[in-house]
Amino acid sequence: MPAASVVPGADSNALGAASATPVVRTDGPVAYGTLHVALVHLGGSDPAALPRVTTRAEGTTLVADVTWADGAQDAIRLPAVEKEAWKDQHRA
């Protein structure tokens, strides 16, 4: 996603007096069936500590494979979404 930023907050949530909310934006509308992934790193600025994420298909299921800095791995199976669930109800 081409635009990423952080929105600072003061006394805006239960996490403390000062907070920051990560925000990502696309250049335009998101097409149906397009996958977008955003990772939020809550740590130092060492890019080597960031996880590696790849995606693959297992039949009709999309799987996101995450490899963490310590070598641990997770496979996250993303649920199938029916087209109707994506329909903009305000424009229907």
N, C-alpha and C positions, 0 to 999 in steps of 0.2 A: 504494500500500500504506500503510495507516494507521500502522504502527509501524516507525520506523527508529531505529537506535541504532548505537553504536560500542562494540566490546568491546576494551578495552586489553589488551595482552599484554606480558610481560617475559621476554626470552630464550626466546620461544616459536616462533621461525622463523628462517630464514636471512637475513631482511631487516635485522636489527640487534637491539640490546638492547631497544629499545622499539618497539612496533608497535600498530596499531589495525586491527581487522577490522570492516568495515561489515556490519550485519545488518538485514534487513527481514523483517517478519512480516505475515501477513494476519489478519483477525479470525476466521477459521475455515477449514474445508477449502476447497481450491481445486477448483472444478468443472472437469470434463473440457472441454477446448476453450477455456478462458479464458486469455487472454494476460496475463502480468504482466511488466513491464519495470522493471528497477532500474538506474540509472546511478550510477556511482561517480566522483566528481570528485576527483582527486588534485592539488589545487592550492590557490590562495588562496581567499578567501571571496567573490570578485566574482561575483555571479549572472549577470552579462552574459557571462561566459566559459563558462557551461554550454551544452552542445549542445542543439539543438531536435530532438525525436524525434517522428515521426508514423508511423502504420502505414496500410497500404493492402493491398487484395487484388489479386492478378494471377491470375485464374482461381482455382485452389485453393491457390495459394501466398501466404503472408503476407509482406509486405515491410516492413521497418522503414527509413525514410528518416532519416538523421542529418545535420543541418546544424551544422557546427562554427563556433566564434566567428570564425574567419578566413574563413568563407564556403565552405570545402571541404565536399563532400557525399559521403556513402557510402550505398549502398542495400544492405541486408543481407537476403538471402532466407532466411527461416526454414524449415528442413526440415519436411516433413510428418511427423507422428508417427501411427503406427497406434494404434488404441485399445488393443490388447493391450500395447503398450509402457508405457502408463500404468497398467495394472492392478496393484493392490497384491498382489504374489505371496504375502504373508503371510496375506491374507484370502481368497485364491482357493480 
